[in-house]
Amino acid sequence: MYTYHLANKWKESNIAANCIRVTNVKVDINKKFPGIPKWQNALYKMKSSFSISPSEMATTYTYLATDEALNKTTRKYWDYPKKEVQSNKWSRNKKHIDQLMQLTESYLLDTNYA
């Protein structure tokens, strides 16, 4: 929803705003989370059998950042492998995007980040 907001905000510029749906990416869970319980490790091993490697995911990031055919592509949602997908209808609704931005700005003002 932030992507759609930024794409609309920057539509008259040369700035593109796109987002990537991060799929299940394999990580070395024992290195990242030493001492993880055995049952969680077993669950992660099951999940990781359906995951892709970090280098496979990187192909989508690299494609979006370097492919000149996408220079003017904005307001898109991408998935691995370099595939444009549609986010849900609710997330593309301008009213919902505006509500999210108002809420976000209120939080930022509340914490003095604005």
BAMARFI-735395 format. One record per residue (C-alpha): residue number from 0; residue in one letter; x, y, z. Coordinates in steps of 0.2 Angstrom, whole numbers, plus 2048, in hexadecimal, padded with zeros to 3 digits. Each point is the difference from the previous one (the first is absolute). Example, Ala and Ser with C-alpha at 12.3 -4.5 7.8 and 13.67 -1.06 7.14 Angstrom:
BAMARFI-735395
REC,0,a,83E,7EA,827
REC,1,s,806,811,7FD
This chain:
BAMARFI-735395
REC,0,m,800,800,800
REC,1,y,80F,80B,803
REC,2,t,806,7FC,7EF
REC,3,y,7EF,805,7F8
REC,4,h,801,810,80A
REC,5,l,812,805,7FB
REC,6,a,7FC,7FB,7EE
REC,7,n,7F2,80C,7FF
REC,8,k,809,80E,809
REC,9,w,80F,7FE,7F4
REC,10,k,7F6,7FD,7F0
REC,11,e,806,810,7F8
REC,12,s,813,7FC,804
REC,13,n,80C,7F4,7FA
REC,14,i,7FF,7F6,810
REC,15,a,7F8,7EF,800
REC,16,a,7F9,7F7,80F
REC,17,n,7FE,7ED,7FF
REC,18,c,7FF,7F3,80E
REC,19,i,805,7EE,801
REC,20,r,7F7,7F2,809
REC,21,v,80D,7F7,809
REC,22,t,7FD,7ED,7FF
REC,23,n,807,7F3,80C
REC,24,v,813,802,7FF
REC,25,k,80C,7F3,808
REC,26,v,80B,806,80E
REC,27,d,80C,7F7,80B
REC,28,i,7F4,800,80F
REC,29,n,80D,7F8,80C
REC,30,k,80C,80E,7FC
REC,31,k,7F3,80E,801
REC,32,f,7F8,7F9,80F
REC,33,p,80B,7F5,80A
REC,34,g,7F8,7F6,80D
REC,35,i,7EF,7FF,7F8
REC,36,p,7F5,7F2,806
REC,37,k,801,7F0,7F7
REC,38,w,7ED,800,7FC
REC,39,q,802,812,7F8
REC,40,n,80F,7FA,7F6
REC,41,a,7F6,7F1,7F9
REC,42,l,7F2,80B,7FB
REC,43,y,80C,80C,7F7
REC,44,k,808,7F1,7F7
REC,45,m,7EF,7FB,7FA
REC,46,k,7FC,812,7FA
REC,47,s,811,803,7F8
REC,48,s,7FD,7F1,7F5
REC,49,f,7F4,80C,7F7
REC,50,s,80C,80F,801
REC,51,i,80C,807,7F3
REC,52,s,812,805,803
REC,53,p,805,812,804
REC,54,s,809,801,7EF
REC,55,e,7F0,7FA,7F7
REC,56,m,7F7,80E,808
REC,57,a,80D,80C,7FC
REC,58,t,7FD,7FD,7ED
REC,59,t,7EF,809,802
REC,60,y,808,80F,80A
REC,61,t,80E,801,7F3
REC,62,y,7F4,7FF,7F1
REC,63,l,7F5,80E,807
REC,64,a,80F,80B,804
REC,65,t,80A,7FE,7EF
REC,66,d,7F4,7FB,7F2
REC,67,e,7FF,810,7F5
REC,68,a,7EF,7FA,7F9
REC,69,l,7F9,803,812
REC,70,n,806,812,801
REC,71,k,7EF,808,7FF
REC,72,t,7F7,7F1,809
REC,73,t,7F8,806,810
REC,74,r,7F2,7FB,80C
REC,75,k,803,7EE,7FD
REC,76,y,801,7F1,80C
REC,77,w,80D,7F3,7FC
REC,78,d,803,7EE,805
REC,79,y,80E,7F3,7FD
REC,80,p,805,7FC,7F2
REC,81,k,7FF,812,7F9
REC,82,k,7ED,7FE,7FF
REC,83,e,7F3,80E,801
REC,84,v,7F2,7FC,80B
REC,85,q,7F0,809,806
REC,86,s,7FE,805,812
REC,87,n,7EF,7FE,808
REC,88,k,7F2,80B,7FB
REC,89,w,7FF,808,812
REC,90,s,813,805,7FF
REC,91,r,7FD,80A,7F0
REC,92,n,7F1,809,806
REC,93,k,804,813,801
REC,94,k,7F5,803,80F
REC,95,h,80A,7F2,80A
REC,96,i,810,807,7FA
REC,97,d,7FC,811,806
REC,98,q,7FA,7F9,811
REC,99,l,811,7F7,802
REC,100,m,80A,810,7FB
REC,101,q,7F6,80A,80D
REC,102,l,803,7F3,80D
REC,103,t,812,7FF,7FC
REC,104,e,802,813,800
REC,105,s,7F8,801,811
REC,106,y,80C,7F3,807
REC,107,l,80F,809,7F9
REC,108,l,7FA,811,807
REC,109,d,7FD,7F7,811
REC,110,t,812,7FA,800
REC,111,n,808,810,7F9
REC,112,y,806,7F8,7F0
REC,113,a,7F6,80B,7F5
